[in-house]
Amino acid sequence: MKKLLFSLILLLALVRSFPTFAATSTPPLIVIDPGHGGIDPGTVNGSLKEKEINLKVAQYLKQFLEQAGALVTLTREMDMDLAKLYPGPGNRHFKDVLNRKLYIDNLHPDLFVSIHVNSGKHRKQNFAEVFYGRNPKSLAKAEIIQKSLNEIYNVTKYPQMADYLILSASTPGLLIEIGFIDDPKLTDDKFLNKLAKSIAQAMITSLKEKNKEFVLKAKLLIVIDDFGNNSSDWQEFLKLNIPFTAAIMPFLENTQEEAKSMVQANKDIIIHLPLEPKKYKRSWLGPKPIMVNLSEDAITDILNKALKENPQATGINNHTGSKACENEKVVRTILNFCQKHNLIYIDSQTTANSLFPILGSEYGVAVLKRDIFLEVNGKNEKAILKQLFLLEKIATKKGLGIAIGHVGYEGGLPTANALKAAITPLQAHGIKFCSLKEFVKKHP
């Protein structure tokens, strides 16, 4: 009898300590997306499959949120993917994630979370991490949930921005990597339940703090491609008194010299990696392009040599690549390399069917997507200025606008002059030119 009474008291205490939504308020609608499913297992460790962990945590999370008074729905209740939910073009990976996004958009919830598990290896200790998209309302929620997960894993991590396809939904949402597939704790149902409870508590807290939404200051991330070619006007960009990211072609005669100059000028550098396009001249691609017929080892060898040539690179973006960016082997090999070396990936969007925004979450690699090219209307200073003010509108709406310009043949001096002319008016409007390092978060 005493044991029963003690259990009832403990249960009552737990219920009282768990945050709930006021009975007088309209209950929030929450969508939980258990990643992967069906023929897509996600990351695997022996017999352990990510899709099964995701669904189990999502079901626990649903129970806790419903107990708190929320309306909750899952994108999948069983072992299936959503590739056939809505008709449309694209490969299975793309349609599966796109249909999850469409499902969320159609319901227009107060919040959605996509549950995932990170692939193993490449870190000193286990942790969970939260990714948010370019929705100003998402960051405050991401910070609250990340803090709760840090307490479970006893680490210090910060939420990261990423342009994963699922995070482009129109409502506030997050992608949560709850841990690593080779962490034995993820085989323990008690730990998964504890994890789900912590996430649920943080979600409830974040939804109740509606007046504390963090408003992102509009930022511009400017990437200038094609350094390393010894273009006649490349040094003009060093005169710009703003942060920008220099994307440097590997394995060229001037690669290291121009990279050194950029680092000395306190500019971020990334590897401007030549990837196979659908149509091309071989001269466009430099001496060591990544082609889809290469093996994973051969691709990794090129990546290792490129990073050894420029060890201060903070990320990678693609030079051409309309074919390679749609190739799962190529994309997974590059993302695995980025995970190992703490590199960000900027998708130049040379194809709308790029797999980088689809698969990046499986490796915990922050993938950012280009919004515009600066020279879309040619090497005309006024046209480039017009693109920069279009970028301002994107940044004001989403918090961040990403543009890619060019040195040399495709851009050069008109691009540098347009950037110089835009600095004062954009800054007067409250726009901040940002460094790529602001988005690179190292593993603990």
Protein Blocks (a to p, Z undefined) as FASTA:
>chain_A
ZZmmmmmmmmmmmmmmpccddfkbccdddddddeeehjlnbjaehjbcfklmmmmmmmmm
mmmmmmnopacddfbfbdcdfklmpgceddfklmmmmmmmmmmmmnopabdcddddddee
hiabdcddddddddfklmmmmmmmmmmmmmmnopaddddddfdfklmpfbdcddddfbdf
klmklmpmklmmmmmmmmmmmmmmmmmmmmlcccdddddddddehihjlpaklmmmmmpc
cdcdddddehiaklmmmmmmmmmnopacddddddddfbdcfklnojbdcdfkbcfklmmm
mmmmmmmmmmmbgbdcdeehilmmmpmklmmmmmmmmmmnopacddehlafkbcklmmmm
mnopacdddfbdfklnopafklmmmmmmmmmmmmmmnopacddddehjlnmmmlmmmmmm
mmmmmmmnopacddfklmmccdZZ
